[in-house]
Amino acid sequence: MKRTLLLIAFVACGLYRGEAGTIPPELVGVWAPASAKLSGGIPSEGYAIYINTNGLAAVVKAPPPIGERWIATYATTNYMLTLREPLPSEGLTQVITNHFVYDPKAKTFTTTNAFTTEVLYHHGSRIPGGVIEDLQ
């Protein structure tokens, strides 16, 4: 009984702290819609999403390139990638969350909670240095 309570407490603490989870290797890297223009993996027009193996992520929009750090989690049961802000944006009280469905055959993500459906394509598994780490 004591061991079960400790396990429940450990899991609850991890969920409460909102720690990032492990991301499958095929999802790691740079993802962007076909309309985005990337130069060296960084958008010069449009946006890109960067996903790391440990669940840290970034969204960079351009021009000029400006990024935000996000936390990524992936559910293998329904192929759902969830990106959420670590903290609410300034002046907001709720954390923003975005959902993407992964298609393993097409190797694409499709937005699920946007006003329009958008497909994101994998532009490589290498994330340019500092894209995620240098963001606050």
N, CA, C and O of each residue as an XYZ file, in Angstrom:
544
protein
N       0.825     -1.193      0.000
C       0.000      0.000      0.000
C       0.870      1.257      0.000
O       0.624      2.198     -0.755
N       1.885      1.257      0.857
C       2.772      2.405      0.952
C       3.475      2.658     -0.380
O       3.628      3.805     -0.798
N       3.907      1.575     -1.049
C       4.586      1.679     -2.342
C       3.641      2.263     -3.395
O       4.058      3.073     -4.223
N       2.379      1.857     -3.364
C       1.384      2.371     -4.313
C       1.161      3.864     -4.110
O       1.077      4.619     -5.079
N       1.066      4.289     -2.864
C       0.886      5.714     -2.573
C       2.086      6.531     -3.031
O       1.922      7.630     -3.561
N       3.293      6.003     -2.831
C       4.495      6.701     -3.287
C       4.503      6.829     -4.804
O       4.862      7.879     -5.338
N       4.112      5.769     -5.499
C       4.055      5.801     -6.961
C       3.037      6.825     -7.442
O       3.316      7.584     -8.371
N       1.878      6.856     -6.831
C       0.842      7.821     -7.200
C       1.336      9.248     -6.955
O       1.136     10.127     -7.793
N       1.973      9.475     -5.819
C       2.504     10.808     -5.508
C       3.573     11.220     -6.509
O       3.606     12.375     -6.935
N       4.449     10.293     -6.891
C       5.506     10.587     -7.855
C       4.914     10.979     -9.210
O       5.333     11.968     -9.811
N       3.946     10.206     -9.685
C       3.299     10.502    -10.964
C       2.558     11.829    -10.890
O       2.644     12.633    -11.818
N       1.845     12.068     -9.823
C       1.098     13.325     -9.675
C       2.035     14.523     -9.679
O       1.717     15.546    -10.286
N       3.179     14.420     -9.019
C       4.137     15.535     -9.007
C       4.665     15.806    -10.397
O       4.795     16.965    -10.792
N       4.970     14.768    -11.143
C       5.452     14.938    -12.508
C       4.407     15.591    -13.387
O       4.728     16.459    -14.199
N       3.162     15.182    -13.232
C       2.092     15.779    -14.034
C       1.841     17.217    -13.609
O       1.599     18.080    -14.453
N       1.897     17.481    -12.320
C       1.650     18.832    -11.835
C       2.699     19.803    -12.348
O       2.378     20.921    -12.753
N       3.954     19.372    -12.330
C       5.032     20.241    -12.777
C       5.003     20.427    -14.286
O       5.656     21.332    -14.806
N       4.256     19.587    -14.999
C       4.109     19.764    -16.440
C       5.390     19.498    -17.197
O       5.672     20.174    -18.186
N       6.175     18.522    -16.752
C       7.424     18.237    -17.407
C       7.191     17.706    -18.813
O       6.204     17.023    -19.086
N       8.120     18.034    -19.692
C       8.060     17.558    -21.063
C       8.317     16.065    -21.091
O       9.014     15.528    -20.231
N       7.755     15.403    -22.077
C       7.925     13.967    -22.204
C       8.873     13.608    -23.322
O       9.386     14.475    -24.029
N       9.098     12.315    -23.472
C       9.960     11.830    -24.538
C       9.196     11.846    -25.856
O       8.037     11.435    -25.928
N       9.861     12.325    -26.884
C       9.269     12.415    -28.223
C       9.913     11.347    -29.099
O      11.136     11.205    -29.076
N       9.131     10.588    -29.874
C       9.716      9.583    -30.767
C      10.691     10.230    -31.762
O      10.464     11.357    -32.204
N      11.764      9.528    -32.111
C      12.802     10.099    -32.986
C      12.281     10.613    -34.329
O      12.806     11.594    -34.856
N      11.260      9.968    -34.885
C      10.746     10.391    -36.195
C      10.024     11.747    -36.141
O       9.750     12.346    -37.181
N       9.720     12.224    -34.941
C       9.036     13.505    -34.797
C       9.989     14.650    -34.441
O       9.596     15.816    -34.443
N      11.222     14.313    -34.140
C      12.208     15.319    -33.749
C      12.659     16.101    -34.966
O      12.875     15.534    -36.037
N      12.799     17.412    -34.794
C      13.339     18.236    -35.870
C      12.486     19.443    -36.189
O      11.768     19.972    -35.340
N      12.586     19.864    -37.446
C      11.943     21.079    -37.934
C      10.692     20.698    -38.721
O      10.746     19.857    -39.618
N       9.569     21.321    -38.380
C       8.294     21.096    -39.065
C       7.747     22.445    -39.509
O       7.743     23.402    -38.735
N       7.288     22.522    -40.748
C       6.748     23.787    -41.251
C       5.757     23.497    -42.380
O       5.841     22.456    -43.032
N       4.820     24.421    -42.609
C       3.905     24.268    -43.744
C       4.658     24.504    -45.058
O       5.746     25.079    -45.066
N       4.071     24.058    -46.148
C       4.698     24.215    -47.471
C       4.918     25.684    -47.814
O       5.836     26.002    -48.570
N       4.111     26.573    -47.285
C       4.214     28.000    -47.603
C       5.389     28.698    -46.900
O       5.752     29.812    -47.276
N       5.980     28.063    -45.896
C       7.085     28.682    -45.152
C       8.359     28.669    -45.990
O       8.618     27.724    -46.735
N       9.139     29.717    -45.859
C      10.447     29.788    -46.503
C      11.501     29.702    -45.417
O      11.562     30.546    -44.523
N      12.343     28.657    -45.506
C      13.364     28.427    -44.495
C      14.749     28.669    -45.084
O      15.026     28.313    -46.229
N      15.599     29.274    -44.287
C      16.985     29.504    -44.674
C      17.863     28.990    -43.540
O      17.895     29.577    -42.459
N      18.572     27.898    -43.789
C      19.370     27.295    -42.724
C      18.518     26.731    -41.607
O      18.966     26.651    -40.463
N      17.291     26.339    -41.926
C      16.382     25.784    -40.924
C      15.604     26.816    -40.142
O      14.789     26.459    -39.291
N      15.840     28.101    -40.412
C      15.143     29.197    -39.721
C      14.195     29.865    -40.716
O      14.588     30.119    -41.855
N      12.953     30.155    -40.312
C      12.036     30.776    -41.261
C      12.415     32.228    -41.586
O      12.723     33.023    -40.697
N      12.383     32.542    -42.866
C      12.522     33.935    -43.290
C      11.141     34.475    -43.632
O      10.933     35.685    -43.726
N      10.203     33.549    -43.816
C       8.805     33.877    -44.079
C       7.954     32.731    -43.556
O       8.262     31.566    -43.810
N       6.891     33.044    -42.833
C       6.031     31.999    -42.283
C       6.471     31.587    -40.899
O       6.935     32.414    -40.114
N       6.326     30.310    -40.597
C       6.715     29.823    -39.275
C       7.225     28.395    -39.358
O       7.000     27.691    -40.343
N       7.916     27.984    -38.304
C       8.395     26.610    -38.165
C       8.264     26.202    -36.706
O       8.334     27.030    -35.797
N       8.073     24.912    -36.510
C       8.007     24.327    -35.171
C       9.220     23.418    -35.026
O       9.526     22.624    -35.915
N       9.901     23.544    -33.899
C      11.086     22.753    -33.610
C      10.777     21.861    -32.419
O      10.350     22.346    -31.371
N      10.990     20.550    -32.576
C      10.667     19.599    -31.517
C      11.929     18.814    -31.168
O      12.585     18.251    -32.044
N      12.260     18.785    -29.871
C      13.433     18.097    -29.373
C      13.028     16.754    -28.773
O      11.850     16.544    -28.483
N      13.974     15.847    -28.584
C      13.675     14.522    -28.040
C      13.113     14.574    -26.627
O      12.334     13.702    -26.240
N      13.496     15.577    -25.856
C      13.062     15.662    -24.457
C      11.749     16.419    -24.275
O      11.326     16.653    -23.142
N      11.101     16.804    -25.369
C       9.816     17.483    -25.269
C       9.895     18.985    -25.236
O       8.865     19.655    -25.178
N      11.098     19.535    -25.272
C      11.193     20.988    -25.402
C      10.957     21.331    -26.859
O      11.404     20.618    -27.757
N      10.257     22.419    -27.086
C       9.910     22.805    -28.450
C       9.971     24.318    -28.568
O      10.042     25.037    -27.572
N       9.943     24.778    -29.800
C       9.902     26.214    -30.064
C       9.062     26.446    -31.301
O       8.989     25.598    -32.191
N       8.433     27.600    -31.344
C       7.732     28.060    -32.535
C       8.392     29.378    -32.915
O       8.464     30.307    -32.111
N       8.875     29.446    -34.160
C       9.538     30.651    -34.644
C       8.745     31.176    -35.831
O       8.469     30.441    -36.780
N       8.378     32.459    -35.771
C       7.633     33.124    -36.847
C       8.515     34.204    -37.447
O       9.363     34.777    -36.763
N       8.309     34.480    -38.745
C       9.114     35.504    -39.430
C       8.258     36.212    -40.474
O       7.206     35.686    -40.838
N       8.655     37.363    -40.965
C       9.830     38.136    -40.580
C       9.515     39.089    -39.436
O       8.345     39.411    -39.227
N      10.474     39.537    -38.714
C      11.782     38.926    -38.476
C      11.587     37.677    -37.633
O      10.541     37.523    -37.001
N      12.566     36.781    -37.607
C      12.408     35.553    -36.821
C      12.302     35.853    -35.328
O      13.233     36.378    -34.718
N      11.157     35.513    -34.758
C      10.907     35.683    -33.325
C      10.336     34.369    -32.815
O       9.400     33.825    -33.401
N      10.897     33.859    -31.727
C      10.474     32.557    -31.245
C       9.974     32.546    -29.830
O      10.212     33.469    -29.051
N       9.267     31.468    -29.512
C       8.735     31.218    -28.176
C       8.994     29.773    -27.824
O       8.893     28.892    -28.678
N       9.325     29.527    -26.581
C       9.528     28.154    -26.122
C       8.176     27.529    -25.776
O       7.299     28.195    -25.226
N       8.018     26.250    -26.101
C       6.811     25.494    -25.812
C       7.216     24.143    -25.222
O       8.392     23.780    -25.234
N       6.249     23.415    -24.716
C       6.461     22.059    -24.222
C       5.643     21.120    -25.092
O       4.452     21.335    -25.313
N       6.301     20.071    -25.582
C       5.648     19.109    -26.470
C       5.440     17.785    -25.747
O       6.325     17.301    -25.043
N       4.262     17.213    -25.932
C       3.981     15.859    -25.466
C       3.354     15.114    -26.633
O       2.710     15.712    -27.496
N       3.549     13.805    -26.647
C       3.028     13.014    -27.757
C       2.319     11.783    -27.215
O       2.858     11.055    -26.381
N       1.102     11.562    -27.700
C       0.311     10.395    -27.313
C       0.351      9.392    -28.456
O      -0.184      9.653    -29.533
N       0.980      8.252    -28.227
C       1.091      7.238    -29.283
C      -0.245      6.564    -29.572
O      -0.423      5.982    -30.642
N      -1.183      6.633    -28.636
C      -2.472      5.976    -28.836
C      -3.311      6.634    -29.925
O      -4.031      5.951    -30.653
N      -3.220      7.957    -30.038
C      -4.021      8.664    -31.054
C      -3.161      9.558    -31.951
O      -3.692     10.389    -32.688
N      -1.837      9.391    -31.893
C      -0.900     10.150    -32.737
C      -1.041     11.662    -32.548
O      -0.887     12.430    -33.498
N      -1.329     12.074    -31.339
C      -1.584     13.487    -31.059
C      -0.364     14.148    -30.415
O       0.102     13.737    -29.352
N       0.135     15.177    -31.087
C       1.187     16.015    -30.525
C       0.505     17.225    -29.917
O      -0.317     17.877    -30.561
N       0.849     17.519    -28.680
C       0.301     18.688    -27.999
C       1.439     19.640    -27.693
O       2.437     19.252    -27.087
N       1.290     20.887    -28.112
C       2.234     21.942    -27.772
C       1.522     22.899    -26.845
O       0.415     23.356    -27.128
N       2.175     23.199    -25.726
C       1.574     24.164    -24.815
C       2.658     25.096    -24.292
O       3.822     24.720    -24.156
N       2.243     26.310    -24.008
C       3.152     27.303    -23.433
C       3.488     26.881    -22.012
O       2.623     26.365    -21.305
N       4.732     27.090    -21.578
C       5.068     26.752    -20.197
C       4.303     27.614    -19.191
O       3.936     27.139    -18.116
N       4.062     28.878    -19.540
C       3.335     29.818    -18.678
C       2.397     30.633    -19.561
O       2.636     30.749    -20.763
N       1.340     31.196    -18.993
C       0.463     32.053    -19.803
C       1.235     33.254    -20.364
O       2.148     33.775    -19.722
N       0.857     33.677    -21.555
C       1.462     34.869    -22.150
C       1.119     36.085    -21.307
O       0.142     36.076    -20.559
N       1.918     37.119    -21.430
C       1.704     38.335    -20.649
C       0.286     38.865    -20.858
O      -0.165     39.020    -21.993
N      -0.396     39.136    -19.778
C      -1.751     39.670    -19.847
C      -2.824     38.605    -19.975
O      -4.011     38.928    -19.919
N      -2.444     37.344    -20.144
C      -3.424     36.262    -20.261
C      -3.424     35.429    -18.995
O      -2.438     35.406    -18.258
N      -4.527     34.747    -18.743
C      -4.608     33.905    -17.555
C      -4.592     32.421    -17.899
O      -4.410     31.590    -17.010
N      -4.780     32.067    -19.180
C      -4.797     30.668    -19.575
C      -3.595     30.351    -20.456
O      -3.131     31.185    -21.233
N      -3.109     29.130    -20.313
C      -2.007     28.646    -21.133
C      -2.565     28.262    -22.500
O      -3.608     27.615    -22.588
N      -1.876     28.657    -23.558
C      -2.311     28.317    -24.918
C      -1.833     26.907    -25.249
O      -0.688     26.552    -24.971
N      -2.716     26.109    -25.843
C      -2.408     24.738    -26.228
C      -2.794     24.539    -27.686
O      -3.859     24.976    -28.123
N      -1.916     23.875    -28.434
C      -2.188     23.542    -29.835
C      -2.047     22.039    -30.014
O      -1.188     21.410    -29.396
N      -2.891     21.467    -30.861
C      -2.872     20.025    -31.098
C      -2.625     19.743    -32.580
O      -3.137     20.430    -33.463
N      -1.819     18.704    -32.816
C      -1.494     18.285    -34.173
C      -1.612     16.765    -34.240
O      -1.177     16.064    -33.326
N      -2.200     16.259    -35.319
C      -2.305     14.812    -35.505
C      -1.217     14.386    -36.482
O      -1.077     14.958    -37.563
N      -0.446     13.369    -36.086
C       0.631     12.861    -36.918
C       0.111     11.742    -37.799
O      -0.576     10.838    -37.322
N       0.435     11.797    -39.080
C       0.105     10.744    -40.030
C       1.396      9.988    -40.324
O       2.236     10.489    -41.071
N       1.579      8.776    -39.748
C       2.832      8.060    -39.929
C       3.104      7.652    -41.379
O       4.264      7.533    -41.774
N       2.060      7.438    -42.171
C       2.261      7.061    -43.582
C       2.725      8.255    -44.403
O       3.681      8.142    -45.170
N       2.064      9.396    -44.255
C       2.423     10.605    -45.008
C       3.580     11.354    -44.354
O       4.209     12.207    -44.980
N       3.859     11.026    -43.078
C       4.894     11.720    -42.289
C       4.634     13.229    -42.245
O       5.506     14.043    -42.547
N       3.395     13.568    -41.857
C       2.976     14.961    -41.746
C       2.196     15.157    -40.451
O       1.684     14.208    -39.859
N       2.123     16.415    -40.032
C       1.244     16.815    -38.936
C       0.121     17.646    -39.527
O       0.344     18.410    -40.467
N      -1.077     17.508    -38.993
C      -2.210     18.326    -39.393
C      -2.757     19.014    -38.158
O      -2.944     18.380    -37.120
N      -3.014     20.318    -38.268
C      -3.573     21.058    -37.143
C      -4.992     20.573    -36.872
O      -5.716     20.193    -37.792
N      -5.380     20.590    -35.600
C      -6.737     20.142    -35.256
C      -7.574     21.237    -34.621
O      -8.802     21.171    -34.676
N      -6.950     22.241    -34.021
C      -7.747     23.253    -33.331
C      -7.482     24.649    -33.880
O      -7.533     25.637    -33.147
N      -7.203     24.716    -35.162
C      -6.987     26.016    -35.808
C      -8.226     26.365    -36.639
O      -9.094     25.524    -36.871
N      -8.286     27.622    -37.077
C      -9.426     28.036    -37.901
C      -9.388     27.372    -39.269
O     -10.433     27.130    -39.874
N      -8.202     27.080    -39.754
C      -8.053     26.386    -41.030
C      -7.151     25.174    -40.825
O      -6.296     25.169    -39.940
N      -7.346     24.161    -41.640
C      -6.500     22.979    -41.555
C      -5.191     23.270    -42.266
O      -5.178     23.748    -43.400
N      -4.105     22.981    -41.594
C      -2.794     23.211    -42.185
C      -1.946     21.960    -41.999
O      -1.984     21.323    -40.946
N      -1.187     21.619    -43.022
C      -0.324     20.447    -42.982
C       1.117     20.912    -42.782
O       1.589     21.821    -43.464
N       1.808     20.270    -41.833
C       3.206     20.572    -41.573
C       4.065     19.418    -42.076
O       3.745     18.249    -41.866
N       5.161     19.768    -42.743
C       6.068     18.787    -43.316
C       7.383     18.793    -42.557
O       7.806     19.820    -42.026
N       8.025     17.628    -42.513
C       9.297     17.485    -41.811
C      10.407     18.034    -42.700
O      10.601     17.563    -43.821
N      11.127     19.020    -42.204
C      12.210     19.657    -42.957
C      13.578     19.243    -42.431
O      14.570     19.927    -42.680
N      13.638     18.154    -41.720
C      14.907     17.648    -41.219
C      14.884     17.412    -39.731
O      14.123     18.039    -38.995
N      15.743     16.485    -39.292
C      15.775     16.134    -37.876
C      16.814     16.941    -37.093
O      16.931     16.787    -35.877
N      17.552     17.784    -37.773
C      18.551     18.627    -37.108
C      17.950     19.996    -36.795
O      17.467     20.696    -37.685
N      17.990     20.360    -35.520
C      17.499     21.676    -35.097
C      18.697     22.605    -35.023
O      19.677     22.291    -34.347
N      18.639     23.751    -35.709
C      19.758     24.688    -35.639
C      20.091     25.053    -34.187
O      19.196     25.264    -33.369
N      21.381     25.124    -33.884
C      21.840     25.410    -32.525
C      21.249     26.685    -31.961
O      21.219     27.718    -32.629
N      20.782     26.606    -30.732
C      20.284     27.767    -30.017
C      18.824     28.091    -30.241
O      18.267     28.917    -29.517
N      18.179     27.466    -31.223
C      16.780     27.822    -31.513
C      15.899     27.611    -30.291
O      15.070     28.463    -29.971
N      16.067     26.499    -29.614
C      15.255     26.224    -28.428
C      15.953     26.753    -27.172
O      15.319     27.396    -26.335
N      17.240     26.488    -27.040
C      17.977     26.816    -25.820
C      18.047     28.301    -25.534
O      18.029     28.697    -24.368
N      18.126     29.132    -26.555
C      18.287     30.567    -26.356
C      16.985     31.308    -26.049
O      17.004     32.495    -25.726
N      15.859     30.607    -26.150
C      14.577     31.256    -25.866
C      14.305     31.227    -24.370
O      14.694     30.293    -23.670
N      13.632     32.266    -23.894
C      13.289     32.360    -22.466
C      12.086     31.538    -22.165
O      11.643     31.488    -21.018
